């Protein structure tokens, strides 16, 4: 690991000087009046999850930026995709398409509204031996003011089987595992199959933010150019987010970390200064304030009964290197890194912690499940996390209960090696609301009731895009859980949009589970290990029955690659476990590659006002538990009325299929649906 000195941008240093003078002057610039001028050029289309925003209105996070897809912009490069095949660059792109630039080529976006800040999502090649490279990207607005971003693939490009490798040339990590590529267990196969390398490349993308120094008007043209001298053989641009970032937040009556020796230029480690500021703030009943700057912190900051405020996540950046521990910690960690941690639940946890307005940027490049290298961790009761931007940690927020009443809101979790957020073990009455999650290496948002149940938790109005593994949102056990108003787009493999799973040692589902007014887009993925298509929402009985009162109401499943809905029990337990007591109501299904419902378990569900169109296969693919008794399938679909529409094979909920006609086609052919449209 290089011992790199982390330096702030000049703009952060200038803002810091103003804060120290207790005077804040923000030069955002302004556009001249457009009176008498020709109208501004038409902007590059604005999308949400690569869709017309009207199709997902009211769902997902309300964010300050506008998303524009590169494939909809003007370019001298090449559009790649669409393609949903795992291990390809288009599959991991938002909307499953992007633009590939050769040196000297560009892509140009026309701003839809005024902006002084940009986020670029991109990919560049790995080095031949792994570990990544850096490469320039030139940014101009209206042909002038060139700035050069330094892109990196040091946090991208994983390979191989779980838990993955940074080495593109490595052999199989688990030759004793069955793999789809040879439909065999390599170590038990004669002759031993040849496995090409790099094996299963993934996690291609990263993102970077840029403050422009002034505000440009709607209609300004932002050009991203891969310069002719770049060392990157290609540069892929996925999308551009643009926004107006306001003035830095200032808190004068506070324990300012600068007064305790914190270095805003990132030249020395500021962890001890943060500890001193926190201790002083607790003693004097003050908040801690972290002014604009880049602060090097290479270990956990333990927080309890304290408020820590930054100047805003664009201005206050807390950044650290991953550090090897001299001996493993009691929890199994072999590294530490930047993070804010509540005390362990075993010693009572922490409470009354309020974190807001800063970025946490880690240095995690490999997945080691025992490592505590998360942005936020520990146990945090009666606490809030508000307006953070967390990047390059293992998990953005991973909390371990028992704990109660945590609110996580208005935050961004991007480019994580594992989950975006996980409520793990005994988390109760907690909420994740209005968060934006992109490019996680595991579940975007999860509740995992391992050993101790979770209860009364909510995920509401969050956006999850492009998880490279597993699910957009996953619920593993728990009592009285609610998912409402979320938007999930483009899961890649071994998971899908929303999962309800009896697995990973989770406590049973009890009470009610409400899954209400959510939208999935381009979900219903291919399951690599089973060689079948999943559902955009899927219920998985692996370690026990799923029999809580589950209400799926008002949800929209758009452009599902395979099925909209799936219920499944793994083959070894198909005769042991079932999925019952699910109720689907007021559902819209617009486009499935295969079926509306794939039933691969015993059990039943009711359906009321479930409308479907552009369905590619039989509406209900009923395999039940695969014993095919003469009395019909072990799965029953109960018609409560109003189930309309269909596709290539006729009505999706045809009377002849009900309640338990066997219609089993283990791997039906995929009929790609048209793009979603207004209902």
MIBA-53397 format. One record per residue: x, z, y of N, C-alpha, C in turn; residue in one letter. Coordinates in steps of 0.2 Angstrom, whole numbers, plus 2048, in hexadecimal, padded with zeros to 3 digits. Each point is the difference from the previous one (the first is absolute). Last residue first. Example, Ala and Ser with C-alpha at 12.3 -4.5 7.8 and 13.67 -1.06 7.14 Angstrom:
// MIBA-53397
8408237F58048018067FC803805S;8028007E47FC800806804800806A;
END
This chain:
// MIBA-53397
70E7A38147FB8017FB7F97FD802X;81A7F88087FA8058017FB8007FBX;8167F97F67FD7FE8067FB805801X;8187FB7EF7FA8048027FD7FD807X;80D7F07F08028058047F9804802X;8007F47E98017FE807802806804X;8058017E57FA8008058027FD807X;80B7FC7E68018038077FB7FF804X;8008037E67FE7FB804801803807X;80A8057E67FF8028077FE7FA804X;7FD8077E58037FC8057FE802807X;7FF8137EC7FC7FA8028057FC805X;8048127ED8047FD8067FC7FA802X;7F580D7F08068058018047FD807X;7E67FE7FA8057FB800806804802X;7E68087F88078018018047F9800X;7E880A8008027F9803807800801X;7EA80F7F58087FF7FF8017F9803X;7EB8118078027FA7FD8087FF800X;7F08128098078017FD8017FA7FBX;7EC80480E8058048038077FF7FDX;7F87EC8067FE8078017FD8037FAX;8067E98058068048007FF8077FFX;7EF7EF8048038007F98068047FFX;7F67FD8167FC8057FC8038007F9X;8107FA8157FB7FD7FC7FC8057FBX;8118008147FD8067FC7FA7FD7FDX;80E7F180C8058057FD7FD8067FCX;7F67E68038008068038048057FDX;8097E97FC7FA8028017FF807803X;8157F47FA7FC8007FA7F9803801X;8107FC8128007FA7FC7FC8017FAX;7F98118118067FB8017FF7FB7FBX;7F181580E8047FF7FA8057FB801X;7E881080A8067FB8018047FF7F9X;7F18178057FF7F98018077FC800X;7F18197FC8077FD7FE8007F9800X;7ED8118038047FD8068077FD7FFX;7F68137EF7FD7FB8048047FE806X;80680F7ED7FB8038047FD7FB805X;80E7FF7E77FD7FC8067FB805804X;8168057EF7F98018017FE7FD807X;8137FD7EB7FF7FF8077F9801801X;8128097EC7F97FE8028007FF807X;8128017E97FF8018077F97FD802X;8098007EA7FF807802800801807X;7F67E97F38068048037FF807801X;7F07F47EE8037FF806806804802X;7F57FF7EA7FB8038058027FE807X;80E7FB7ED7FA7FC8017FB802805X;81A8068047FB8027FB7FA7FB801X;8198018097FB7FA7FF7FA8027FBX;81680B80A7FE8007F97FA7FB7FEX;80C8058168027FB7FC7FF8017F8X;7F880C8158068037FC8037FB7FBX;7F27F58137FF8077FE8068037FDX;7FB7E980A8038017FA7FF8077FDX;7F67EF8147FF8067FD8038007F9X;7FE7F48198047FF7FA8008067FCX;7F07F58138028067FD8047FE7FAX;7FA7EF80E8008058048028077FDX;80B7E87F97F98047FF800806804X;8107F080C7FF8017F87F98037FFX;8097FC8178037FB7FC7FF8007F8X;7F28068198038037FA8027FB7FBX;7F68008188067FD7FE8038047FAX;7EF80F80A8007F88018077FE7FEX;7ED8188008077FC7FE7FF7F9801X;7F481A8047FF7F98018077FD7FFX;7F18177FB8077FE7FF8007F8801X;7EE8137FF8017FC8068087FE800X;7FD8107EE7FB7FF8048027FC807X;80880B7E58017FB8067FA7FE803X;80D8137EE7FA7FD8038027FC805X;80D8087E88008008087F97FD802X;81080A7E87FA7FC803801801808X;80F8027E67FD8038057FA7FC804X;8197FB7F17F98027FF7FE804806X;8127EC8027FF8077FE7F98017FEX;8097ED80C8048007FA8008087FEX;7F37ED8127FF8067FC8058007FAX;7FD7F38198038007F98008067FDX;7F27F38158028067FD8037FE7F9X;7FD7EF8107FE8058048028077FDX;80E7EA7F87FA8038007FE805806X;8147EE8017FC8017FA7F9803801X;80D7FB8138037FB7FB7FD8007FAX;7F38078168048037FB8037FA7FCX;7F08058188067FC7FD8038047FBX;7F180C80E8017FA8038067FD7FDX;7ED8157FE8067FD7FD8017F9802X;7F38198088017F98018067FE7FCX;7ED8167FF8077FD7FF7FF7F8802X;7F08147FD8017FD8078077FD800X;7FF8107EC7FA7FF8058027FC806X;80880C7E68027FB8057F97FE804X;80A8157EF7FA7FD8038027FB806X;80980F7E88027FD8067F97FC803X;80380E7EB7FD8038068037FD806X;8107FE7EA7F88008017FF803807X;8147F87ED7FF8008077F9800802X;8118087EA7FB7FB802800802808X;8108057E77FE8018077FB7FB803X;8098007E98008078027FD801807X;8057EB7F57FB8037FC7FF807802X;8117F380A7FA7FD8017FA8037FCX;8198048027FB8058017F97FD801X;8147F37FC8018057FB7FA806801X;8017EC8107FE7FF7F98018067FBX;7FA80481A8057FD7FC7FF7FF7F9X;7ED7FF8118038057FD8067FD7FCX;7EF7F98178047FE7FA8038077FDX;7EF7F18148018067FC8047FF7FAX;7FC7F28198028017F98008077FEX;7F97EC8157FF8077FD8038007F9X;8027EC80D7FF8058058008077FEX;80F7EC7F47F98038007FF804807X;8137EF8007FD8017FA7F9803801X;80C7FC8138037FB7FC7FD8007F9X;7F38068178038037FA8037FB7FCX;7F38008178067FB7FD8048047FBX;7F181180B8017F98028067FD7FDX;7ED8168008067FD7FC8017F9801X;7F381780C8007F98008077FE7FCX;7ED8168028077FE8007FF7F87FFX;7EE8128008027FC8068067FD800X;7FE8137EF7FA7FE8048037FC806X;80480E7E88047FA8037FA7FD804X;8038197F37FC7FB8048047FB804X;8018137EA8047FB8047FB7FC803X;8018187F27FC7FC8048037FB805X;80D8087E97FE8038077FA7FC802X;80E7FC7EC7F98018007FD804806X;8167F57F17FE8008077F9800800X;8128087EC7FA7FC802800800808X;8188027F57FA8037FF7FA7FC803X;8177F98008018067FD7FA805800X;8007E88078058007FB8018077FDX;7EF7F080F7FF8067FC8068007FBX;7F97F48198058007FA8008067FCX;7F47EE8137FF8077FE8048007F9X;8007EF8188008017F98008087FEX;7FD7EB8147FF8077FF8008017F8X;8057EB8058028028077FF808800X;8057F77E87FB7FF805802803807X;80F7F47EC7FD8068017FA7FE805X;80D7F07EC7FE8018077FD807801X;8127FB7EC7F97FE802800802808X;8138057F17FF7F88007F97FF801X;80C8157FF7FB7FF7FC7FE7F87FFX;81280980E8018027F97FB7FF7FCX;7FF7F98178067FD7FC8008027F9X;7EB7FD8108038057FD8067FE7FCX;7F37F58168027FF7F98048067FEX;7ED8028148067FD7FE8017FF7F9X;7EF8078137FE7FE7FA8067FC7FDX;7FD7FF81A8028057FB7FE7FD7F9X;7FD7F88188057FD7FC8038057FBX;7F280D8108017F98018067FD7FCX;7EC8168048077FE7FD8007F8801X;7F281680C8017F97FF8067FF7FCX;7EC8158048077FE8008007F87FFX;7ED8128018027FB8068077FE800X;7FC8137EF7FB7FE8048037FC806X;8028107EA8057FA8017FB7FC805X;80081B7F57FD7FB8048057FA802X;7FC8147ED8057FC8037FD7FB803X;7FA81A7F67FE7FA8028067FC803X;8008147ED7FC8008067FF7F8802X;8158027F27FA8047FF7FC800807X;8167F57F07FC7FF8057FA8047FFX;8178087F57FA7FC7FF7FD7FF807X;81B8057FF7FA8037FF7F97FC800X;8197F57FB7FC8038057FA8047FDX;8147F37F77FF8087FF7FB802805X;8057E97FE8068048037FF807800X;7E97F27FE8077FF7FE805804803X;7E77F68038018067FC8077FF7FCX;7F67F38178038017FA8018077FDX;7F67EC8137FE8077FE8038017F9X;8067EE8158008027F97FD807800X;8027E88117FE8077FF8008027F9X;80A7EB8067FE8038067FF807800X;8107F97ED7FC7FC8047FD803806X;8147FF7EA7FC8048047FB7FB804X;8147F97F57FF8067FC7FC805804X;8077ED8108008007F98008077FDX;7FB7F88188047FA7FD8008017F8X;7EF8058178048037FB8037FB7FCX;7F27FC8158067FD7FD8048057FCX;7EE80C8108017F87FF8077FF7FCX;7EB81380A8067FF7FB8017F97FFX;7F28138118017F97FE8068007FCX;7EC8148068077FE7FF8007F87FFX;7EC8118028037FC8068077FD800X;7FA8157F07FB7FC8048047FC806X;8028127E98037FA8037FB7FC804X;80181B7F47FD7FA8048057FB802X;7FB8167ED8057FC8047FC7FB803X;7FC8157EF7FD7FE8078057FD804X;80E8087ED7F98028017FD7FE807X;8157F77ED7FE8038067F8802800X;8137EC7F57FC8067FF7FE803806X;80E7ED8058018027F97FD8077FFX;7FF7E98117FD8077FF8018027F9X;80A7EC8137FF8027F97FE807800X;8047E880F7FE8078017FE8027F8X;80C7EC8037FF8018077FE808801X;80E7FA7EA7FA7FF803800801808X;8147F87ED7FB8058007FA7FE805X;8177F58077FE8037F97FA805801X;8077F58138047FB7FB7FF8027F9X;7F08028178048047FB8037FC7FBX;7F37F88158057FE7FC8048067FDX;7EF8098118017F97FF8077FF7FCX;7EB81280A8067FF7FB8017F97FFX;7F18118138027F97FD8068017FCX;7EB8128078077FE8008017F97FEX;7EB8108038027FB8058087FF800X;7FB8147F27FB7FD8038037FB806X;8028127E98047FB8037FB7FC804X;7FF81B7F67FD7F98038067FC802X;7F98197F08057FB8047FD7FA802X;7F98147F17FD8008078047FB805X;80D8097EB7F98018017FE7FF807X;8147FF7E97FE7FF8077F9801801X;80E80C7EB7FB7FB8038017FF807X;8138067EF7FC8048047FB7FB803X;80F7F67F08008077FE7FB805804X;8037E980B8048027FA8008077FFX;7F37EE80F7FF8077FE8038027FAX;8027ED8148028017F98008077FFX;7FA7EB8127FF8077FF8018017F9X;8087EC8137FF8037F97FE807801X;8077E680D7FD8078017FE8037F9X;80D7ED7FF8008008077FE807802X;80C7FB7E87FA800803800801808X;8167F77F97FB8037FB7FA801804X;8127F780B8037FF7F97FB8037FBX;7FA7F781A8028067FC8027FD7F9X;7F77F48168067FF7FC8038077FDX;7EE8058128027F97FE8078007FCX;7EA80F80E8058007FA8027F97FEX;7F38118148017F97FE8068007FCX;7EB8128088077FF7FF8017F87FEX;7EB80F8058037FB8058077FF7FFX;7F98157F37FB7FC8048047FB805X;8008147EA8057FB8037FB7FB803X;7FD81B7F87FE7FA8038067FB801X;7F78197F28057FC8047FD7F9801X;7F98147F27FD7FF8068047FD805X;80E8077EB7F98018017FE7FF808X;8147FE7EA7FF7FE8077F8800802X;80D8037EA7FD8068047FF7FF807X;80E7EE7F58008077FD7FD805804X;8077EA80C8028027F97FE8077FFX;7FC7EA8117FE8078008018027F8X;80C7EB80E7FE8037FA7FE807801X;8087E780D7FE8078017FD8027F9X;80C7EC8018008018077FE807801X;80E7F97EA7FA800803800801808X;8167F87F57FB8027FC7F9800804X;8147F880B8027FF7F97FA8027FBX;7FB7F881A8028067FC8027FD7F9X;7F87F58168067FF7FC8038067FDX;7ED8078118027F97FE8078007FCX;7EB80F80D8048017FA8027F97FDX;7F480C8178027FA7FD8058027FBX;7EA80D80F8077FF7FE8017FA7FCX;7EC80D8088037FC8058077FE7FFX;7F88157F37FC7FB8038047FC805X;7FC8167ED8057FB8017FD7FA803X;7FB81C7FB7FD7FA8028067FB802X;7FA8177F08057FC8037FC7FA802X;7F88157F37FF7FE8078067FD803X;80680E7EB7F97FE8028017FE808X;80F8057E68008008077F97FE803X;8118047E77F9801804801800807X;80C7EE7FA7FC8068018028067FAX;80D7EA80D7FE8037F97FD807802X;8057E680C7FF8078017FE8037F9X;80B7E980D7FE8037F9800807801X;8027E98107FE8078007FE8017F9X;80D7ED8037FF8028077FE807801X;80F7F87EC7F98008017FF802808X;8167FA7FA7FD7FF7FA7F97FF800X;80C7F88168008077FC7FE7FE7F9X;8007F08138068017FC8018077FDX;7EF8008148037FA7FD8068027FCX;7EA8098108058027FB8027FA7FCX;7F38098188027FA7FD8058027FBX;7EB80F80D8077FF7FE8017F87FDX;7EB80D80A8047FB8038078007FEX;7F58157F87FC7FB8048057FC804X;7FA8157ED8067FB8017FC7FB804X;7FA81C7FB7FF7F98028067FC800X;7F58197F48057FC8047FE7F9801X;7F88147F17FE8008078057FD805X;80D8027EA7F88028017FF800808X;8147F67EF7FE8008077F8802800X;8187FE7EE7F98028017FE801807X;8147EE7F77FE8077FF7F9802800X;80B7EA80D8008037FA7FE807800X;8057E680D7FD8078017FF8027F9X;80D7ED8018008028077FD806802X;80D7FD7E97FA7FE803800801807X;80F8057EB8027FC8067FA7FC803X;8068107EB7FC8018058037FD806X;8037F97E58038028077FA801805X;7FE7FA7E8801807801802802807X;7FD7E97F87F9804801801807801X;80E7EA8078028057FC7FA805800X;8067E68097FB8057FE8028057FBX;80D7F28157FF8007F97FA8057FFX;8087FD8168017F97FD7FF7FF7F9X;7FD8108187FF8007F98007F97FDX;80280C8178067FC7FD7FF7FF7F9X;7EF8078178048027FB8057FB7FDX;7F08078168037FA7FD8058037FBX;7EA8088118058027FB8037FA7FCX;7F380581A8017FC7FA8058037FBX;7ED80A8138077FE7FF8007FC7F9X;7EC80D80A8037FC8058087FE7FFX;7F48167F57FD7FA8038057FC804X;7F98177EF8057FC8017FD7F9803X;7FB81C7FA7FD7FA8038057FB802X;7F98187F08057FB8027FD7FA803X;7F78157F58008008078067FB803X;80580A7E87F97FF8038017FF808X;80E8017E58008008077F97FF803X;80980A7E77FF7FA804800802807X;80380F7EC7FA8008057FF7FA804X;8108037ED8018058057FB801806X;7FE7EF7EF8028067FC802806804X;7FC7EA80A7FA8037FE8018077FCX;8137F68117FD7FE7F97FA8057FFX;8067F88198038057FB7FD7FE7F9X;8007EC8127FE8077FF8038047FBX;80B7EB80D7FD8027FA7FD807801X;80B7E780A7FE8078027FB8037FBX;8177ED8007F98027FF7FE806803X;8177F07F97FC8028057F98017FEX;8118037ED8007FB8057FB803806X;80E8057E57FB8028068007FA805X;8068027E38017FD8077FC804805X;7FE8037E98087FF8008027FE807X;7EA80F7F48037FB805807800800X;7F180F7F38037FA7FD8027FB805X;7F88178047FA7FB7FE8037FA7FDX;80F8118077FC8027FA7FA7FC7FFX;8167F48097FC8058037FB8037FAX;8197F47FD7F97FF8007FC806802X;8197FC8097FD8027F97F87FF801X;80D7F88128068027FC7FE8027F9X;7F17EE80E8018088008068017FBX;7FB7E98108018037F9801808800X;7F37F08138068047FF8008037F9X;7F47EC8127FF8047FA8078037FEX;7FA7FC81A8037FD7FA7FE8047FAX;7F27FD8188058047FC8027FC7FAX;7F08038198037FB7FC8068037FCX;7EB8018138038057FC8037FD7FAX;7F67F981A8017FE7F98058057FDX;7EF7FA8168038067FD8017FE7F8X;7F67F080E8058028048048067FDX;7ED7F47F78047FB802806803804X;7EE80E7F88047FD7FB8057FA801X;7F98148117FD7FB7FD8047FD7FBX;80781380B7FE7FC8067FB7FA7FEX;8018177F18057FB8027FD7FD806X;7FC8197F47FD7FA8038067FC802X;7F88177F08067FB8027FD7FA803X;7F881B7F97FE7FA8038067FC802X;7FC8167EE8037FD8057FD7F9802X;7FF8107EC7FD8038068047FE806X;80D7F87ED7FB8057FF7FD803807X;8147ED7F37FB8018057FB8057FEX;81A7F57FA7FB8047FE7FB802806X;8117EB7FB7FE8058057FA8047FEX;8147F07F17F9803802800804806X;8147EF7FF7FD8047FB7F9802802X;80F7F380D8027FD7F97FD8057FBX;7FE7F681B7FE8067FC8017FE7F9X;8047F681B8038007F97FE8077FDX;7F47F28158038067FD8027FF7F9X;7F97F18178018007F98048067FEX;7EE7FC8168078007FE8007FF7F8X;7EE80B8148037FA7FE8078007FDX;7F58188008007FA8058027FA7FCX;7F58177F78067FB7FE7FF7FA805X;7F681B7FE7FF7FA8038077FC7FEX;7F08177F88077FD8007FF7F8803X;7EF8168068027FA7FB8077FE801X;7F881A8038017FA8048007FA7FBX;80181A7FF7FA7FD7FF8007FA804X;81380E7FC7FD8008067F97FD800X;80D8027EC8008078037FD800807X;8017EC7F37FC8057FD800807803X;80E7EF8097F97FE8017FB8057FDX;8188017FB7FE8038077F97FE802X;8087F97EB8008078007FE803807X;8027E87FE7FA8037FC800807800X;8137F68097FA7FF8047FA8027FDX;8138017F38018058067FA7FF805X;8027F07EE7FF8077FD800805806X;8067EA8057F98017FF7FE8077FDX;8177FC8037FD8008077F88007FFX;80D7FC7ED8018078027FC801807X;8027EA7F77FB8047FC800808803X;80C7EA8077FC8058057FC8057FCX;8187F07FE7FA8027FC7FC805804X;80F7ED80C8018057FC7F98037FDX;8017EC80D8078007FE8018067FCX;7EB7F880B8017FF7F98078017FEX;7F48028168047FA7FF8027FF7F8X;7F581480B7FC7FA7FF8037F97FFX;80581B7F98047FA8037FB7FA800X;7FD81D8017FF7F97FC8037FB804X;8018188068057FC7FE7FF7FA7FCX;7F181080C8038037FA8057FC7FDX;7F37F98128038068028038047FBX;7F57EC7FC8067FE803803807802X;7EA7FF7F68068007FC8077FF803X;7EA80C80B8037F98008068007FBX;7EA8108048078017FD8037F97FFX;7EC8038128018007F98088027FFX;7F07F78158018077FD8008007F9X;8007EB8098058048048008077FEX;7F97E87F57FE807800805804803X;7F87E47FE8058058027FD807800X;7FE7E47F67FD807801805805802X;8027E58048028057FC7FC807802X;7F47E88058068048028028057FBX;7F37EC7F57FF803807807804802X;7FB7E97F18028077FF800803807X;7F47E97F58038038068018087FFX;8017EA7EE7FC805803803802807X;8017EF7E78028018077FB805803X;80A7F57E77FC805803802801807X;8047EC7EC8028048067FB804802X;8097F47E77FB801805803803806X;80C7F77ED7FA8017FD7FB800806X;8197F57FC7FC8048057F98007FDX;81A7FB7F67F97FF7FF7FC804805X;81A7F47FC7FC8058037F97FF800X;8197F77F47F97FF8027FE806803X;8167FF7FB7FE7F97FD7F97FE802X;81081180D7FB8007FC7FE7F97FEX;8108078108038007F97FB8007FBX;7FF7F581A7FF8057FC8038007F9X;8017F08148058047FD7FF8067FCX;7EF7F280B8047FC7FC8068037FDX;7EA80E8068057FD8048047FC7FBX;7E68077FF8068017FC8067FC803X;7EA80880E8047FB7FD8068037FCX;7E680480D8058047FC8047FA7FDX;7EF8038178037FC7FB8068047FCX;7E88028118068047FD8037FC7FAX;7F07FC8178027FD7FA8068047FDX;7EA8058118077FF8008027FE7F9X;7E98058068027F9801808800800X;7F68168087FD7FC7FB8027F9801X;81181080C7F97FF8007FD7FC7F9X;8158128037FF7F98017F97FF7FFX;8118158077FA7FE7FD7FF7F9802X;81880E7FC7FB7FE8057F97FE7FDX;8138077F38028028077FC7FF806X;7FE7FE7E68027FA804803801807X;80080D7E67FD8018078037FA804X;7FD8027E58047FE8057FC801807X;8028057E27FC8008068057FF806X;7FE7FA7E48048038057FC7FF807X;7FE7FF7E27FD7FE807805804805X;8007F57E48018068057FD7FE806X;8007F67E47FF800808802806803X;8007FA7E88047FB803800802808X;7F98097E88018048068047FC805X;8047F87E77FA802804802804806X;8097F27E78018018077F9802804X;8077FC7E67FA803804802802807X;8157FA7F37F98017FD7FB803804X;8167EF8057FE8068017F98017FDX;80B7F67F08008058068017FB806X;7F57FE7E58047FE806800805805X;7FF8027E57FC8028068047FE806X;7FF7FA7E48048008067FB801806X;7FD80A7E67FE7FB805805800806X;8058067E67FF8038067FE7FB806X;7FB7FA7E78068018047FE803806X;7F480B7F58067FC7FE7FE7F9800X;7F881A80B7FE7F97FF8077FC7FEX;7FC8178097FD8007F97FF7F97FEX;8088058168048047FB7FE8007F9X;7F27F68128077FC7FF8048047FBX;7E67FE8008048068028077FD7FEX;7EB7F08078048037FB803806803X;7F77EC80B7FA8037FC8038037FAX;80C7F78138017FD7F97FB8027FBX;7FE8058178047FA8018017FD7F9X;7F48168047FC7FA8008057F97FFX;8078197F78007FC8067FC7FA7FFX;80581A7F47FD7FA8008007FC806X;8138137FA7F97FF8037FE7F97FFX;8168097FB7FC8027FB7F8800802X;8147FB80E7FF7FA7FB7FB8027FBX;8058088197FC8037FA7FF7FA7FBX;80C7FC8148018078007FD8037FAX;80B7E78027F98047FF802807801X;8137F280A7FC7FF7FA7FA805801X;80D7F78168008067FB7FB7FD7FAX;8067F68168037FD7FA8008057FAX;7F88048177FC7FA7FE8037FD7F9X;7FF81A80C8057FB7FD7FC7FA7FDX;7F78158098027FC8068047FA7FDX;7EB80C7F28088008018017FC807X;7EA80E7F18037FB803807801802X;7F180E7F27FF8018078047FB805X;7F47F57EF8008068038058057FEX;8077E67FD7FA8057FE800806804X;80C7EA80B8008037FA7F98047FFX;80A7FD8198007FC7FA7FE8047FAX;8007FE81E8008047FA8007FC7FAX;8017FC81B8027FD7FA8028067FAX;80080781A7FC7FC7FC8037FE7FAX;80980C8137FB8047FD7FB7FC7FCX;8137F680A8038067FD7FB8057FDX;8007EA80D7FD8017FA8028067FCX;7FE7F881C8038037FA7FC7FF7FAX;8037F781C7FC8017FA8058037FAX;8017FF81C8048007FA7FC8027FAX;7FA7F48197FF8057FB8058007FAX;8007F781B8027FE7F97FF8077FCX;7F77F38188028067FD8027FE7F9X;7FB7F18188018017F98038077FEX;7F47F48158018077FE8028017F9X;7F37EA8058058038038018077FEX;7EF7EF7F98067FD800806803804X;7E98097FC8007FB8048077FD801X;8058137F47F98008027FF7FA806X;8118077E97FF7FE8077F9800801X;8138087EC7F98018038017FE807X;8107FE7E87FF7FF8077F9800802X;80F80A7EA7F97FD802800800808X;8158057EB7FD8008077F97FC800X;80C80F7EB8007F98037FC801807X;80B80F7E97FD8008068017F9803X;7FE80A7E58047FD8067FD802806X;7FF80B7E57FE7FD8068057FD804X;7FF80B7E98028048067FE7FD806X;8077F27E97FB806802802803806X;80C7ED7F68008067FC7FC806802X;8007EB80C8007FE7F98018067FBX;7F28048178077FD7FE8017FF7F9X;7E87FC80C8048067FE8087FD7FFX;7ED7F48118038017F98048067FFX;7EB8008118067FC8008038017F9X;7E780480E8048017FA8067FB801X;7EB80D8108047FB7FF8048017F9X;7EE8088168018017F98037FA7FDX;7FF80B81A8017FA7FC8008037F9X;7F68098198038027F98007FA7FCX;80080681D7FE7FC7FA8038047F9X;7F980481D8038027FA7FE7FC7FAX;7F77FE8168078028028048027FAX;7E77F18088048047FB807801803X;7E57F48048068038038048047FBX;7F07EF7F47FF804806807803802X;7FF7F07EF7F98008027FE804806X;8177F17FA7FD8078007F9800802X;80F7EE7F27FD8018077FC806801X;8167F77EF7F98038017FE800807X;8137F37EF7FE8028067F9802801X;8187FB7EF7F98018007FE803807X;8177F17F67FC8068037F98007FFX;81C7F67F87F97FF8017FC806803X;8187FE7FB7FE7FC8057F97FF801X;8098087E88038018077FF7FA805X;7EC8047EF8077FF7FF804801807X;7E880B7F78047FC8058077FF7FDX;7E58057F88078017FE8047FB805X;7E780E7FF8037FA8028088017FFX;7E78097F38058028068047F9802X;7EA80C7EE8047FB803804802806X;7F080E7F48037FC7FA8037FA803X;7F581380C7FC7F97FF8037FC7FBX;8128108087F98018027FC7F9800X;8158037EF7FE7FF8087F9802801X;80B8007EA8008068047FF7FF807X;7FF7ED7F17FC8057FE800807804X;80F7ED8057F98008027FB8057FEX;8178007F78008018077F87FF803X;8048067E68017FA805800803807X;7FB80D7EB8087FE8018017FA804X;7E78027F78058058018077FE800X;7EB7F18068048017FA805805802X;7EF7F580E7FF8077FE8048027FAX;7FF7EC8168028017F97FF8087FEX;7FD7EB8157FF8067FD8018007F9X;8137F980C7F98037FD7FA7FB803X;8157FF80F8008017F97FA8047FEX;8097EF8157FB8057FE8018017F8X;8137F88127FC7FE7FB7FB8057FEX;80D7FA8198028027F97FB7FE7FBX;7FF7FE8188047FB7FD8028017F9X;7E980980F8078017FD8037FA7FEX;7E980F80B8047FA8018078017FDX;7EB80F7F78047FF8068037F9800X;7F480B7ED7FC7FE8058037FE807X;80C80A7EE7FD7FA7FD7FB7FC805X;8098168048057FB8027FD7F97FDX;7F08158088037FD7FA8057FA802X;7F681680E8007F98008057FE7FAX;7F381880C8047FC7FA7FF7F9801X;7FE8168127FD7FA7FD8047FC7FCX;80081C8088037F98007FB7FB7FEX;7FC8188018017FD8078037F9800X;7EE80C7ED8078008028017FD807X;7EE80A7ED8007FD807807801803X;7F97FF7E58028048057FF7FC807X;7F07FB7EB807801801802803806X;7E87F58008048027FA807800802X;7EF7F780F7FF8077FF8038037FAX;7FF7E67FF7FF8048067FE8077FEX;8087EC7F48028077FE7FE804806X;7FC7E98017FF8017F98018077FEX;8057F78167F98017FF7FE8027F9X;8177F98077FE8088017F98017FFX;80D7ED7F37FC8008067FE807801X;8157FF7F17F97FE8007FD7FF807X;81680A7F78007F98007F97FD7FFX;8038178068027FF7F87FF7F87FFX;7F88018168018067FD8018007F8X;8057EE8177FD8027FA8008077FFX;8037EB8138008077FF7FD8017F9X;80B7E880A7FA8047FE8028077FEX;80D7F38138008007F97FB8047FDX;7FB7F78188048057FD8017FE7F8X;7FB7EF8167FD8047FA8048047FDX;8067FB8198007FC7FA7FC8057FBX;7FB80381A8058017FB7FF7FD7F9X;7F67F58187FF8067FB8068017FBX;8057F78187FD7FD7FA7FE8067FCX;8028078198047FD7FB7FC7FD7FAX;7F780C8148027F98018057FD7FBX;7FF81A7FF7FB7FC8048037F9802X;80A8137F37FF7F97FD7FB7FC804X;8138158077F97FE7FF7FF7F97FDX;81680D7F97FD7FD8077F87FE7FEX;80C8137F18007F98017FD7FE807X;8108167F97F97FE8008007F8801X;8108187F87FF7F98037F97FE800X;80A8167FA7FD7FC7FB8007F8802X;80D8188057FF7F98037FD7FC7FBX;80081B8058007FB7FB7FF7FA803X;80881A8067FE7FA8038007FB7FBX;80181C8037FF7FB7FC7FE7FA804X;80D8198037FC7FA8048007FB7FBX;80C8147FD7F98028007FC7FB804X;8187FF7F97FE8028077F9802801X;8077FA7EA8048068027FF801808X;7F67ED7F77FC8067FE804807802X;8097EB8047FB8018057FC8067FEX;8127F97F38028028067FB802805X;7FB7F67EB8028077FF802803807X;7FB7E97FE7FA8048018018077FFX;8127F17FD7FD8008077FA804801X;8097FD7EA8048048047FE801808X;7F47F27F17FF8077FE804804804X;8047E98027FA8028037FE8077FFX;8127F67F58028028077F9802804X;8028047E68007FA804801803807X;80B80E7ED7F97FE8028017FA804X;80F8087EB8008008077F97FD803X;80F80B7E97FA7FD8027FF801808X;8157FF7ED7FE8038067F97FC802X;80A8017E67FF7FC8067FD805806X;80C8007E87FF8068047FF7FC807X;7FA7F67E78058008067FE806804X;7FE7FF7E57FC800806804800806X;
END
